Structure formats: C-alpha cells, structure tokens
C-alpha cells in the first residue's frame, strides 16, 4: 500500500541522487536497463500475490523519478485497474522528484551552457526574448537577455510558493487561473494584518514577478471570481522601480510587465492595466490597452469611452490602425436628445455608435477636424482639440452624414498609408 512516511524518507535517498547536480540535462537520461526494470515492476503491481505487489511498489518507490515513464504509461494505458490505481499513487511523487532533478540541473548550469526541458523556463525565456514561433518551431528569437532572464528565473523558483505557480504554467488554463487567483489573494492577505494574527509582510519582487508571468499566460477573462487589485502588490514589492531601471535584469522585469499588460482582456483589468502602463512609462502598451477597451465586444460603454479618452489624448498618428477594427462596429453607446421644435413632435435622440468614436479618435490622431467630416457639437462649440474632445458631445446628425464621413476617411487612408 502507499505509505507517506516512506515517500518522505525516499525523497533524499532516490536512486541516481548524488548530492551535487550535474549541469548537463543529458545526465538525467534514464538507462534502458532501468526502463525495462520499471516496466516489469509496473506489471507486477497487478500480481495475484499481495506480497509481490507490495514488493514491486517498494522498488518503484525507491527508483523515484527513474520510474516515472513506466508509471505514467501504467496510470494512463494499463487495462488493470489495480495497476492504474497504484501507478497513480506513485506518479505524483515521481513527477515531483523529476522536476526537482531538472531544477537542480538548471541551477547547476550557472553559465547557461545547456538547453533545459524545465517547466516554465522556455515560456519565460520566450516572453523575455520576444520569440516568433510557427507550429512549435522557433523562427526568430532575441537572446540578448538570456543571461539576465536566467538570473531572474532562478530567483523566482527559489521560493516554494512561487515555484508551485511557475511550474503550473504548463498545465490547463483553468487550473492555472484558479491558482493565480489564490496566489494574488494570498499575497494581498499577507500585506495586511488579519484577525488570526498571521504573518504580515510586503510581497517580494519575486512574488509579484512570478504572479505577473503566470497571469500573462492565462488572460484575465479566464480568471474566475473576485480579484484583488494587483497594482497594490506591485507598488509594495518594488516592482515599479525594478522595471524602470536600466540594467539587464530591469529589462527582464519590463518584458514580464509587457507580457502581462498585453494579456489583459477583461474590462476592469484592462483599465487597471492602463494605469499601470502609464506608471511604468509604457505608452505603446497603454495605447494598445486603450484601443482594446474601445474595440473589444461586450464591454460596457463606460470602459469603452475611457479607452477613447486616453487614446485621443495620448495617442499619435501611428496608433490609428489600432482602431481600424472598430470602424465597422455600429453598436450604440450613447444617445443625445434631439431638440423638440414643435409641440407634439415625437421625442428622439442622436445615437453615437462605436464606429463614430473610432472615427473621431482617428481624425484627431491624424490632425484633422471633426467638423470637416460632418460631426456636430451638441453645444455648438468651435473646432475641438485632442484634449477637449468628449465622446458625449460630438455626433452625426443622420446616417447619410455618417456614410459620407466614413467614405471620406477611407479615401484619406488609401492616400495616406500608415502601416
């Protein structure tokens, strides 16, 4: 039977453990003899004799991570339920030992001379190094920050809690989403005194970096439940200062922040991220977030219009393509009451659509005048500037004017390519 005490003891006497890890991951390879032995032992887990089954389990336990391939096969494909059950009981520990061995090997490779198949490392390096991949093959990658990325990654996996989070990124998005919600709340709770008198401390730079990286692989719409604000954790941990630095490690923290900002796809998180991008002095990410707040379907008018206001004030001509997607979105966001000229006239309103806002922002970024495209000002004001533009003031008086305006804009875009 499965004995936790024996598992704990064997953590330090696993076959193949030498006390000092080799930096070469090839040294972790399992010999053909051990693989054959493991498969024989797995089959013996279904032996009719109870003692034989127990002996097989003890030997597999002693083999530790070396038995993992055989245990994995037995747990997933063996038709005998007894074998599948026992393999599953042993597999988690073997997997943990395998990860520990891979991590020890990675840490021993201080010069970064080898390629390592370590959970999260390749994804972390890809986020930092800006990789371009196609069907799993890396086509292009910037390796200038590899050494700094390795140092930061090593700092992240030193903590057991952060290690758990980092090593979960290769699993399902749903499970990772649940884990990052728990971790964010846990770090927030640690920051404040609680009624139970638990530990109170600020999150570390490593805590927040690991959380941001894990969240960047989930996307905020996959994270269920209420979430505490991450900006509070970032300010308390020193992440802002670290990401605004000038050394190589600062560039790594900045790259992690960019990956997190670019992954936000839920309204409230996007708005928080917009503020964070501004604090981190990342105008490109901020403008991208503002544009997504306008162009993402099913976001409330409040969040859309906040994105519009930011982009109109802070964007430049090169950001015009960011709102192209919204140019065909006729969803109504805001209404301006029409004046009733005669008693008995039906009450109606001018409707401001998503595409109207997109066009207005594009015109302002292109240094063109809204009135030249038929926009009316409900207050009868003069020519509007980017700083004075208001989504609730400027509208098209009718569909014919709107149609003419978009046709004129399309003609201007063809004559003035921006991409």
PyMOL commands that set and color helices and strands:
alter all, ss='L'
color gray80, all
select helices_A, chain A and resi 4-10+25-28+32-44+50-77+81-108+121-129+146-156+160-167+173-191+205-216+220-222+230-237+239-243+248-263+267-279+283-295+301-314+317-328+354-365+370-373+399-415
alter helices_A, ss='H'
color red, helices_A
select strands_A, chain A and resi 132-134+137-140+332-337+349-353+375-377+394-396
alter strands_A, ss='S'
color yellow, strands_A
deselect
rebuild
show_as cartoon
